[in-house]
Amino acid sequence: MLLTLIITKLNVMLKRGLPPVHPGEILREEYIKERGVTITQVAKGLGIACENLSAIVNGHAGISPELAVKLLEAFGNTTQFWVNLQKNYEVWHAERKVDRRKIQHFGLSDSRFKSA
């Protein structure tokens, strides 16, 4: 149920053009606080440094595939859930960061690619 609620909220945000929530914020609010545990307890339980988990939940670092596997074991959701949250967050920001005007196009209709 919680997973469905999170996905619904994220879809609404994306449809409105709002930036996706950093996956660390979701981890902090919906998984750590919801269970009444501390960052220190979760970091220890995941086998990672408290500073690393703190950076993630504060939006300064991302969730790696390895951490996604650990989160699956710790909280019972899927690895793909965490990987997708991170990917969607990064892609949304990349779409706005890249200056597409500076990119050279190499389409099939480009005369340089036609055989003589």
N, C-alpha and C positions, 0 to 999 in steps of 0.2 A: 504494500500500500504506500509506504513512504517513497519507494523508488518511483512509483507511478506519479505521485505528487511532484517530486523533484523534476521528472522529465516533462510533465505538463507545464510547470513554471518556466523551465528553460525554453520550451517551444514558444510560449507566449512572448518571452523576452526577445527571442530571435526574430519572430514575425514582426515585432514592433521596431526592429532595428537597434534594440538596446544591446550593449555588450553582454556576452555571457558572463555569468558569475565565475570567478576563479574556482577551480575544483577544490583548492585548499579551504576556501570559505564554506563550501558544501560539507567537506570533511569535518571542519570545526563545528559548524552549527547543527548539522543534521545527524552527525554520527558521534562526535565526541561529547559535545554539550548535552545532547539528547540522552546519552547514557550516564551522565554525571561523573565522567572520568576526567582526569587531567591530561594535559599534553605530555607530561612526564611519564604518566602511567602508560599511555598509548605508545609513546616512543620506545619505552622499555619493552612493552609487549610485542612491538613490531621488530625489535632488534636494530633500531636506528638511533642516531644521536638526537637528543632532545632539540638541539639547535637546528638540525635539519628539518624536523617535523614542524618546529616553530616557524621556520622560513616558508614552508609550504602552506600552513594554515593562515599565514599573514600575507599570502599572495606574492612572495618574493622568489619562490622556487616552484617548479612544476612537479607533477606526479609522474615518475618514471614507470615503465612497464614492470620492473622488478617490485617497486612499491605497490603497484596495482595488484600484483599477486598476493602480497602480504595483506593488503586491505581486504581482499576477497576472503582470506582465511580469518582475519580478525572480525570482520563485520558481516560476512555472509552474503554479500552481493556478488557481482561479477567483475572479473578483471577488465572486461571490455567496457563496462560502465565507466570506470575511472579513466581508462585510456581514451575513450571517446570524449569525456568531459575535457580532458587536457587538450586533445587534438582540436576540438571545436573552439576552445578558448584561444589557442595559438593561431589557428587559421583566421578567425574573426579579426584578430589584431594584425595579422600579416596582410590581409585584404586591404586594410586601411593604411598600412605603412608603405607598401611598395608603390613607387611612382611608375605606373604602367606606360607613361608617355616615353620613357627612356628605354623601353624594351623593343628590340628588333623582332619583327614577325617573320616566321619561316613557314608560311602556309604552303600547301601544295600548289596553289595557283600562282605562286611566286615564280617569275620567269627564270630565275637562277636555278630552279630545280627541274626544269623541263629538259628532256634529252634532245640533243641536236639531230 
